Amino acid sequence: MDLAELRIFTAVVREGGVTRAAERLHRVQSNVTTRIRQLEEKLGTELFIRDGKRLHLTPSGKVLLGYADKLLALADEARTAVHDPRPRGLFRLGAMESTAAVRLPGPLNRFSRLYPGVTLELRTGNPEVLARAILAGELDAAFVAEPIADAPFEKMSAFVEEPVIVSASTHALIGKNGAPHAVLVFENGCPHRRRLEQWFARRGEMPKRIIELGSYHAMLGCVLAGMGIALLPESVLATFPERRRLTIHRLPRGENRYETLLIWRKGAASANVTALQAMLRESARPRDKSRLTAAG
């Protein structure tokens, strides 16, 4: 079956015969008759009882009519949705854990209020995993730390973060013999783990132990217990109730700033992605104005 056959079928039913259906559809009668016969052959059953020029639906025809109306309505809805600029439907977002926990609750709550026709779905992961998910069609967009490849993606700056190294107040950043202590990190692919490893490498030192954990609060709890040090966005500390018992070590200029980007597949910006971009830009304006005022 195709939609054209179903439209012809429902027209014959609604118009009460082939002649009037052909006039309504701007087709010749023989074409309408042929398409009905072809539909019956495909389904293996008669759809009409033929009484001279009058046609009456068979029981099978009545069943098909109900489905035909639903299918044609759904096709019309899909056609409208494709050209409708309003955000709607399922919006599959990805984000790093730190971004999801600290930066996104407010914006996503506002997005849901502005666009109630959108169903949000959030997945967390490191930038490499999220980028692959976008290219595989599993995500519509994702928040990832720079850098990210230019070729397959379009991107915009979403948030500016300051990475800091944290330790317990009694825990030295470097050991007495000059070797660094253990570091607490996420799995390979985490941009903060990479930054911390680069920080040590630039100083010609590498940590004795690398301990992988699965959440920032677990990481900070272990830091507080003196198990090691960690590098993470300073914004995450606002969610940790024992943050006053931690020591923050700020990175030198040139290492102390990075951007979290919103990325999506090149040429595949849906209405949902476009609406999120606009909301992020609007949310950034007051902060920009306040910084200009403070600078002035």
C-alpha positions, 0 to 999 in steps of 0.5 A: 500500500502507498498513501496515494492508493489510500487517498483514492480509496477514501475518496471513493468511499466519501464521494460514494463512487468512482465518478465523483471521486475521479472528479475530486482527485482530478483523475480519469475514472479508469485510473481510479478504478485500476488503483482500487483493483490494484489495492484489492489485489495487494490486500488479497480481499475485495473492499467494495460490493459493486451494485451497478455504479454504486459501491458499498464497503465490504467488512474488510473495506470498513476495517481498512477505512479506519486505518486509512484515515489514521495513516493519512492523518499521520502523514499530514501531521508529519508533513506539517511537522517537517515544515513547522519551525516550532520545537516539538517531539523528542529532543535527545541531549548529551552532556558531560556529568559536570555540565549536567549536574551544575549548568543544565538544571536551570536552562533545561527547566526553562526550555521545558516551560517554553516548549511544552511540546518537547520531550527532553531526554538526557545522556551523560558521557565524555566528549568522545562518547557524546560526539560518536553518539551524535554522528550515529544519530543517537543524540541531537546535540551535546554539551562537550568541553573544547576542543572538538573536531570542526569537520563533522560538527557545528558548535556554539559556546555555551558556558565558560569554566575555570578548571581548578585542582582541589586537595584536602587542606592537609594534603600537599599538591606535590609530595616531599620527594617531589613526586606528585600524589595520587590523582582522582579522575574519570575514565579515559576520554574525560577532558578534565583527566586529560588536563590534569595529566597535561598539567603534570607532564608540563612539570616533568612529573607524573602521579604515582597512582591514578584512581578512576571514579564515577561521580564528582561527589565521590571524587570530592569525598575521596579528595577530602579524605586525603586519597589524592587530588583532582581537577574539575570545574570550580562550578562543581564545588558549589554543589559540594557541602564540605567545600570549605574543607578543601583547598583550591589550587588555581591554574596559571593563565593560559591553563585556567579557562575553557569553554563548554560547547553545544555541538550538533551534526553539521547541517542537522540543526532541528527546530529543537536545537535552534531553540536551545541555541537561541535560549543560551544566547539570550541567557548569556546577555545579562552576564555579558552586560554585568561584566561590561558594567564591572569592567567600566 
